[in-house]
Amino acid sequence: MIKDLVGAVRTSSYELPGQKHVFGKANFQDSENAGDCMSKWVASNPSKSKEQERSFIKTNKSALKGGYITAAQQREYAQAHPDIKFPPRKSMIGVVAKVPYQGPYGVPSDNPADGGQVRGLIEADFTSFAHTGDNYPDLAHKKKKGAIPNPRPTRASSGHDKRNKAAGDEGKAPFKMKKFLAIEAKVSSNA
């Protein structure tokens, strides 16, 4: 057992590492080297442009125009003319597609050739609304079946209604129950 020493630190019971030892978690590299993969920038290799393919349809049509009718003659013509190919494909990168909607029903609404007539048709510019009162029947005299009457007032609502109060009611003392008439009010209600 190691005893306490007054005024000094208790001596260690085990061997401490030397001065060059670094305390903390050891930093081990991962076995897959993920840090190397993430720190490198690998650019992609662009694919080669496609070569034009032979167009056998165009070859056969031009052979027929040239008078080569049989299959053997057409084969000889195709071997003699290997340069008949499809036209090169155009790249669609950077090409903005045409907007499909050009107005209602595919008709441009502000087309100067039409004089802007489609917009006018939709907004009813060519309609006069002067005779619209004649189109609808007058239903003012017709009674509706099952109509609910207006609610009647209750006693409380008629008491609160200022139209029901007479001109002399303002000076009248507020209502007080008979058993409380002898008791004086502690708070004045006349403010």
DRENDO-1510 file (C-alpha; in Angstrom, 1 decimal, always signed):
<recs>
REC; n; res; u; v; w
REC; 1; MET; +0.0; +0.0; +0.0 .
REC; 2; ILE; +1.2; +3.5; -0.7 .
REC; 3; LYS; +0.7; +5.9; +2.1 .
REC; 4; ASP; -0.2; +9.6; +1.7 .
REC; 5; LEU; +2.7; +12.1; +2.1 .
REC; 6; VAL; +1.9; +15.5; +3.6 .
REC; 7; GLY; +2.6; +18.3; +1.2 .
REC; 8; ALA; +3.5; +16.0; -1.8 .
REC; 9; VAL; +1.6; +14.1; -4.5 .
REC; 10; ARG; +1.0; +10.4; -3.9 .
REC; 11; THR; +3.5; +8.3; -5.8 .
REC; 12; SER; +2.1; +6.3; -8.7 .
REC; 13; SER; +1.5; +2.6; -8.3 .
REC; 14; TYR; +2.1; +1.9; -12.0 .
REC; 15; GLU; +4.6; +2.9; -14.6 .
REC; 16; LEU; +3.6; +5.9; -16.7 .
REC; 17; PRO; +4.8; +6.1; -20.4 .
REC; 18; GLY; +7.8; +8.2; -21.3 .
REC; 19; GLN; +7.9; +11.9; -22.3 .
REC; 20; LYS; +7.4; +11.2; -26.1 .
REC; 21; HIS; +4.1; +9.4; -25.6 .
REC; 22; VAL; +1.0; +11.3; -27.0 .
REC; 23; PHE; -2.2; +10.7; -25.1 .
REC; 24; GLY; -5.5; +10.4; -27.1 .
REC; 25; LYS; -7.1; +8.2; -29.7 .
REC; 26; ALA; -4.8; +6.7; -32.3 .
REC; 27; ASN; -5.4; +7.9; -35.9 .
REC; 28; PHE; -5.4; +4.7; -38.0 .
REC; 29; GLN; -5.8; +5.0; -41.8 .
REC; 30; ASP; -8.8; +3.1; -43.2 .
REC; 31; SER; -7.9; +0.0; -45.2 .
REC; 32; GLU; -9.9; +1.2; -48.3 .
REC; 33; ASN; -8.1; +4.6; -48.5 .
REC; 34; ALA; -11.3; +6.5; -48.7 .
REC; 35; GLY; -9.5; +9.7; -48.0 .
REC; 36; ASP; -7.5; +9.3; -51.2 .
REC; 37; CYS; -10.6; +8.7; -53.2 .
REC; 38; MET; -12.4; +11.7; -51.9 .
REC; 39; SER; -9.5; +14.1; -52.2 .
REC; 40; LYS; -8.7; +13.3; -55.9 .
REC; 41; TRP; -10.7; +14.9; -58.7 .
REC; 42; VAL; -11.1; +12.5; -61.6 .
REC; 43; ALA; -12.4; +14.0; -64.7 .
REC; 44; SER; -14.6; +11.9; -66.9 .
REC; 45; ASN; -13.4; +11.0; -70.4 .
REC; 46; PRO; -15.9; +12.2; -73.0 .
REC; 47; SER; -17.2; +9.5; -75.3 .
REC; 48; LYS; -16.1; +9.4; -78.9 .
REC; 49; SER; -18.4; +10.9; -81.5 .
REC; 50; LYS; -20.5; +8.2; -83.2 .
REC; 51; GLU; -19.6; +7.3; -86.7 .
REC; 52; GLN; -22.3; +7.6; -89.4 .
REC; 53; GLU; -24.0; +4.3; -90.1 .
REC; 54; ARG; -24.7; +3.1; -93.6 .
REC; 55; SER; -28.3; +3.7; -94.8 .
REC; 56; PHE; -29.4; +0.7; -96.6 .
REC; 57; ILE; -32.8; +2.3; -97.3 .
REC; 58; LYS; -31.2; +5.2; -99.2 .
REC; 59; THR; -28.8; +2.7; -100.9 .
REC; 60; ASN; -31.7; +0.5; -102.1 .
REC; 61; LYS; -33.8; +3.5; -103.2 .
REC; 62; SER; -30.9; +5.0; -105.2 .
REC; 63; ALA; -30.2; +1.5; -106.7 .
REC; 64; LEU; -33.8; +1.3; -107.8 .
REC; 65; LYS; -33.6; +4.8; -109.4 .
REC; 66; GLY; -30.4; +3.7; -111.2 .
REC; 67; GLY; -32.2; +0.7; -112.7 .
REC; 68; TYR; -30.9; -2.1; -110.4 .
REC; 69; ILE; -34.0; -4.2; -109.9 .
REC; 70; THR; -32.9; -7.7; -108.8 .
REC; 71; ALA; -31.4; -8.5; -105.4 .
REC; 72; ALA; -28.0; -9.4; -106.9 .
REC; 73; GLN; -27.8; -6.1; -108.7 .
REC; 74; GLN; -28.8; -4.1; -105.6 .
REC; 75; ARG; -26.1; -6.0; -103.6 .
REC; 76; GLU; -23.5; -5.1; -106.3 .
REC; 77; TYR; -24.6; -1.5; -106.2 .
REC; 78; ALA; -24.4; -1.4; -102.3 .
REC; 79; GLN; -20.8; -2.8; -102.5 .
REC; 80; ALA; -19.9; -0.3; -105.1 .
REC; 81; HIS; -21.3; +2.7; -103.1 .
REC; 82; PRO; -20.4; +2.2; -99.4 .
REC; 83; ASP; -20.5; +5.9; -98.7 .
REC; 84; ILE; -24.3; +6.3; -98.7 .
REC; 85; LYS; -24.9; +6.9; -95.0 .
REC; 86; PHE; -27.4; +8.5; -92.6 .
REC; 87; PRO; -27.1; +12.2; -92.1 .
REC; 88; PRO; -25.1; +13.1; -89.0 .
REC; 89; ARG; -27.1; +13.5; -85.8 .
REC; 90; LYS; -27.4; +17.0; -84.4 .
REC; 91; SER; -26.5; +17.5; -80.8 .
REC; 92; MET; -29.4; +18.6; -78.6 .
REC; 93; ILE; -27.2; +20.0; -75.9 .
REC; 94; GLY; -27.9; +23.7; -75.4 .
REC; 95; VAL; -30.9; +23.6; -77.7 .
REC; 96; VAL; -34.0; +25.1; -76.0 .
REC; 97; ALA; -37.2; +23.3; -76.8 .
REC; 98; LYS; -40.0; +25.2; -78.3 .
REC; 99; VAL; -42.7; +26.1; -75.8 .
REC; 100; PRO; -45.8; +23.9; -76.7 .
REC; 101; TYR; -48.4; +26.4; -75.3 .
REC; 102; GLN; -48.8; +29.4; -77.5 .
REC; 103; GLY; -52.3; +30.5; -76.3 .
REC; 104; PRO; -55.6; +28.8; -75.8 .
REC; 105; TYR; -56.2; +25.7; -78.0 .
REC; 106; GLY; -52.7; +26.0; -79.6 .
REC; 107; VAL; -53.6; +29.3; -81.3 .
REC; 108; PRO; -51.5; +32.4; -80.4 .
REC; 109; SER; -53.8; +34.8; -78.6 .
REC; 110; ASP; -52.0; +38.0; -79.7 .
REC; 111; ASN; -51.3; +37.0; -83.3 .
REC; 112; PRO; -51.2; +40.2; -85.3 .
REC; 113; ALA; -52.5; +38.2; -88.4 .
REC; 114; ASP; -55.7; +37.4; -86.5 .
REC; 115; GLY; -55.9; +40.8; -85.1 .
REC; 116; GLY; -55.9; +39.4; -81.5 .
REC; 117; GLN; -59.3; +37.8; -82.1 .
REC; 118; VAL; -58.8; +34.8; -79.9 .
REC; 119; ARG; -58.2; +36.9; -76.8 .
REC; 120; GLY; -61.2; +39.0; -77.7 .
REC; 121; LEU; -63.4; +35.9; -78.1 .
REC; 122; ILE; -62.4; +34.6; -74.7 .
REC; 123; GLU; -62.8; +38.0; -73.0 .
REC; 124; ALA; -66.2; +38.5; -74.7 .
REC; 125; ASP; -65.2; +41.7; -76.5 .
REC; 126; PHE; -67.7; +41.0; -79.3 .
REC; 127; THR; -70.7; +40.4; -77.0 .
REC; 128; SER; -73.1; +43.2; -76.0 .
REC; 129; PHE; -74.7; +42.6; -72.6 .
REC; 130; ALA; -77.5; +45.2; -73.1 .
REC; 131; HIS; -80.4; +42.6; -73.5 .
REC; 132; THR; -79.4; +40.3; -70.6 .
REC; 133; GLY; -82.3; +41.5; -68.4 .
REC; 134; ASP; -84.9; +40.1; -70.8 .
REC; 135; ASN; -83.5; +36.6; -70.7 .
REC; 136; TYR; -84.3; +35.8; -67.0 .
REC; 137; PRO; -87.9; +35.6; -65.7 .
REC; 138; ASP; -89.0; +37.8; -62.8 .
REC; 139; LEU; -89.4; +35.6; -59.7 .
REC; 140; ALA; -90.1; +38.3; -57.2 .
REC; 141; HIS; -93.8; +37.4; -56.8 .
REC; 142; LYS; -93.2; +33.7; -56.4 .
REC; 143; LYS; -93.5; +32.3; -52.8 .
REC; 144; LYS; -90.9; +29.8; -51.7 .
REC; 145; LYS; -92.2; +26.7; -50.1 .
REC; 146; GLY; -90.8; +25.8; -46.7 .
REC; 147; ALA; -89.4; +29.2; -46.0 .
REC; 148; ILE; -88.4; +29.5; -42.3 .
REC; 149; PRO; -89.7; +32.7; -40.6 .
REC; 150; ASN; -87.3; +35.1; -38.9 .
REC; 151; PRO; -86.6; +34.2; -35.2 .
REC; 152; ARG; -88.6; +36.0; -32.6 .
REC; 153; PRO; -86.9; +38.1; -29.9 .
REC; 154; THR; -86.5; +36.6; -26.4 .
REC; 155; ARG; -87.3; +38.5; -23.2 .
REC; 156; ALA; -83.6; +39.1; -22.5 .
REC; 157; SER; -82.9; +40.4; -26.0 .
REC; 158; SER; -85.9; +42.7; -26.0 .
REC; 159; GLY; -84.8; +44.0; -22.6 .
REC; 160; HIS; -81.3; +44.9; -24.0 .
REC; 161; ASP; -82.8; +46.4; -27.1 .
REC; 162; LYS; -82.5; +50.2; -26.8 .
REC; 163; ARG; -85.4; +50.8; -29.2 .
REC; 164; ASN; -87.8; +49.2; -26.6 .
REC; 165; LYS; -86.7; +51.6; -23.8 .
REC; 166; ALA; -88.9; +54.5; -23.1 .
REC; 167; ALA; -87.5; +58.1; -22.8 .
REC; 168; GLY; -88.0; +58.2; -19.0 .
REC; 169; ASP; -86.2; +54.9; -18.3 .
REC; 170; GLU; -82.7; +56.5; -18.0 .
REC; 171; GLY; -83.4; +58.1; -14.6 .
REC; 172; LYS; -85.0; +54.9; -13.2 .
REC; 173; ALA; -83.0; +53.1; -10.4 .
REC; 174; PRO; -81.5; +49.8; -11.4 .
REC; 175; PHE; -83.4; +46.6; -10.4 .
REC; 176; LYS; -82.5; +45.3; -6.9 .
REC; 177; MET; -84.0; +42.3; -5.1 .
REC; 178; LYS; -86.3; +43.1; -2.1 .
REC; 179; LYS; -84.1; +41.3; +0.4 .
REC; 180; PHE; -81.0; +43.5; -0.7 .
REC; 181; LEU; -82.8; +46.9; -0.6 .
REC; 182; ALA; -81.7; +47.6; +2.9 .
REC; 183; ILE; -78.0; +46.9; +2.2 .
REC; 184; GLU; -75.9; +49.8; +1.0 .
REC; 185; ALA; -73.7; +49.3; -2.0 .
REC; 186; LYS; -69.9; +49.1; -1.3 .
REC; 187; VAL; -69.0; +50.2; -4.8 .
REC; 188; SER; -70.6; +53.1; -6.6 .
REC; 189; SER; -72.1; +52.2; -9.9 .
REC; 190; ASN; -72.5; +55.8; -11.0 .
REC; 191; ALA; -69.2; +56.5; -12.6 .
</recs>
